[in-house]
Amino acid sequence: MSRSFYDEMYDANGECRPHYQEFARWLAETPPDILAQRRREADLLFHRAGITFTLYGDKQGTERLIPFDTIPRSIPASEWRMVEAGCIQRVKALNLFLADLYHEQRILKAGIIPPEQVLANDCYQMAMQGLDLYRDIYAHIAGVDLVRDGDGTYYVLEDNLRTPSGVSYMLEDRKMMMRLFPELFAAQRIAPINHYPNLLLETLKSASPLDNPCVVVLTPGRYNSAYFEHAFLAREMGVELVEGADMFVRDDKVYMRTTAGAVQVDVIYRRLDDGFLDPLAFSADSVLGVPGLLSAYRSGNVTLANAIGTGVADDKSVYPFVPDMIRFYLSEEPILSNVPTWQCRKPDELSHVLAHLPELVVKETQGSGGYGMLVGPAASSKEIEAFRARLKANPAAYIAQPTLSLSTCPTFVENGIAPRHIDLRPFVLSGQETRLVPGGLTRVALREGSLVVNSSQGGGTKDTWIVEDCEC
Amino acid sequence: MKLSISHDTAYYYEDQVRASIQYLRLTPQESPRQRVLGWQLDLPRPAQVQVDPYGNILHVLTLDEPHDTIRIHASGQVDIDEACEAERYDGSPLPFLRSTHLTQADQALRQFALRNVGEQRDRAALGNLMLALREHMAYTPGSTHVESTAAEAFAGCAGVCQDHTHAFLACLRTLGIPARYVSGYLFTDDCGHVASHAWAEAWLNGAWYSFDITNRLNKPERHLKLAVGMDYLDACPVRGMRRGGGYEKMHAHVIVSPAEIQIVQQQQQ
């Protein structure tokens, strides 16, 4: 089966798209040895800056550099405005859904989402039932994963409302490009993104009713795959990076230990999953959290960003209902489309999926990071059969989607430049207003033909440009 | 039946504890089934009180001065309506369909549940399941520990009230019946068991029905309810953490008696 791919730089006739022309001209004029030298320089700089991630399941448990590609992914500003509006709409609806789900449950009573789908979901948190949050915001930071199909249409692949990561790569990739190729940024208007840490800090502060709340970043520690990012964001925002053991709870208030004594903490940007936050309330064997944190949270004495229990809204089995949430809460039509999704918990949809496994992508409803998924067209018959058995044993744990072709972007490979598949993760911040910096993180699947862009699966990143349409 | 409770818990530490924090679910809630005539919690220092995620009354006790002992005393009188067999509930029972680490059903528990319940999903069928489960699992203190899972205790054919309850919850949830863990006190004439007790509630016909597996009872006549949850970890009377202290010795002493008689039971560890 041959599929047509949408290429970000070249149209179907091989003509360079207008928003890439400036870059294409520069690329053609710059000698290859200079480009190669700059790429080596980039590797060295990333290594020195310590921008790494840890690979789970790797026997050596080593930190690796995320491969960085120097050809940017570029989006015309007019197109971006649609993507931006679509992301804002979606995250607003998801926050409204969470507030509704943990209070009146109007959407369940209206028969739009089957109650057992969300209430019997492992990510549904009893601790959030009836708890009022300041501004009714649950996902202060959301990552919306977007891909483009053969005709260039944007689709939302998934919403990440728990602890989405990758924003540090977005920021570092831009810094690197500006350092290596300043001439590119002089030649055209590329929307800046370096104010993200300021926006994040504003968002975190606005999540608390206090005037000048004390904000910290809570990390599981240096063995976490995103530790670099936790440290990076704390430094960029100028706030403390803490681990659970650095904090304690006294009389329903949270304090951190400092050299100057205990300081009360008001907002915790936590990069720790729900189940680890409070060993007295959740996982008893966890040493990563803060004993008593849940009681302080439920007393309203500390803000968690994101809130507890957001996972029920980004669960892949709830994903198919997001367009209906947008209609229900906002009375609007979705700006961005969902990928058609078969829910394997439904017997007729399961039989369709089992009959078409070689064409489909099958994902665990609870999975993330590209672990535990089947990409039918790329899988061996042995892998497909193994997945068939898993599906039959526990259908409710899976969903399936058609294999999207995913757009491509020219990328440096061993033998020059070749198209590789990419996605896009814009980061949506919800505080006093819902907003995002232009662009997001572009991930690229470096293996030829691969559709899996996750860094844990050998993906790389690119700088993402929102280019003002030129008047030329 | 009017019950009088006196529950002493004391922790003794080998070394000084630098700081400790306890979640205490030691205060009964007022309900149509139980009328709280008076209740008092004596603690080393004042604790914050709130309602926990399952609607239980939760005291959070934080101690950050060095200490080598923690004494907790709960006492009061509660009037139990023996005729009241079921409890209404405003929330959705669906979250109680989920399993937890401690109540995860394995193949053996799933088969046991199906074999003993069949097609029926009523109180009589669950009563039979309760009897069969109790038949399968002897009451043997010391055969399990506080972290034993339902599947482990079931495989070992023995346990205490906590294990019986976990195994029953695992069976019910695998059958698609919402079920929850209850911790509380039980008054017994024969002093056969400790008075700090655990049992289960199953959601049938729009209400919670009690099943005391250990005592093969499905009428909660002498049961004083303290807290509910998904499993032991959510509902247990005391859950705490500390920094320092070394070896810990715990001493619990419960007296549950009809308001006029006094029957003393003691558990030492």
Interface residues (C-beta under 8 A of the other chain):
Chain A: Q105 P115 E116 L119 A120 N121 D122 Y124 Q125 M126 A127 M128 Q129 F248 V249 R250 D251 D252 P279 L280 A281 A284 P291 G292 L294 S295 R298 S299
Chain B: A19 I21 Y23 Q48 Q50 D52 P53 Y54 L58 V60 T62 D64 G91 S92 L94 P95 L97 R98 E147 M230 L233 R239 G240 M241
